[in-house]
Amino acid sequence: MKVKSVLDEIIERLPEPFNMVEIMAKAVDKTPYVVVAFQECERMNILTHEIRRALKELDLGLKGELTITSDMEELANALFYDNVPEPWTRHAYPSPLSLGAWYADLLLRVRELEVWTTDFVLPATVWLAGFFNPQSFLTAIMQSMARKNEWPLDKMCLSVEVTKKNREDVTAPPREGSYVHGLFMEGARWDIHSGVITDARLKELTPMMPVIFIRAIPVDRMDTKNVYECPVYKTRMRGPTYVWTFNLKTKEKAAKWILAAVALLLQI
């Protein structure tokens, strides 16, 4: 039976919840990054708990040990049609993926958190899309640099520098700020050689961006000439999935990219 085999496969690969007590004991210094890691692990625990609870309940229903409810029926339908069950999406993050791909993506997110919480050393490059709340990570970059340099937080902004590197080329985190990877551009593409936004190629709908170096700087040092204020969204739905605005270099007038509705996406 298809539903039962999908159910078994998900349960079998479902990771154990994060042990928050252990994780908190490991983090001696509660830096802004550590706080983000805690919050992300807690939210992941809520999500995996709901998945485990719903699947175990459905399993008992299929065995005839529990009466099948409408919730169980909806869950069984979702598993059958490879859709993400609605109660799970409520605890998750916006995602355009079907259930199989969504679950593989969830396991990758858990893996990133496991690696990060073993020693709380920032990864060489951070997968920004892997967060429930990417804003909180970007805010943590500002908070930690404000602390270090004794700058007032309300007089700071993020500086975004697109590198020439791919994820594999980055072996260590920067001294301050963070490298991030896994962003896609829609409506245009990034020209690595000249380091500016340029026209999209035909058939390349959402080309991958190189690694981006993000750090915080005082607002008055922000370069506002020859930049396009590029919105960052979690998915192509845009609107409610807005994350931040990254200033990207452009040789052409920003109006061109505004008209083309150029944006960065965390997931495609």
Sequence and secondary structure as in RCSB ss.txt:
>XXXX:A:sequence
MKVKSVLDEIIERLPEPFNMVEIMAKAVDKTPYVVVAFQECERMNILTHEIRRALKELDLGLKGELTITSDMEEL
ANALFYDNVPEPWTRHAYPSPLSLGAWYADLLLRVRELEVWTTDFVLPATVWLAGFFNPQSFLTAIMQSMARKNE
WPLDKMCLSVEVTKKNREDVTAPPREGSYVHGLFMEGARWDIHSGVITDARLKELTPMMPVIFIRAIPVDRMDTK
NVYECPVYKTRMRGPTYVWTFNLKTKEKAAKWILAAVALLLQI
>XXXX:A:secstr
 HHHHHHHHHHHH      HHHHHHH SS  HHHHHHHHHHHHHHHHHHHHHHHHHHHHHHHTTSS   HHHHHH
HHHHHTT   HHHHHHS      HHHHHHHHHHHHHHHHHHHHH    SSEEGGG S HHHHHHHHHHHHHHHHT
  GGGEEEEEEE S  GGG  S  SSSEEEE  EEESSEEETTTTEEE   TT SS B   EEEEEEEGGG   T
TEEEEEEESSTT GGGEEEEEEEE SS HHHHHHTT EEES  
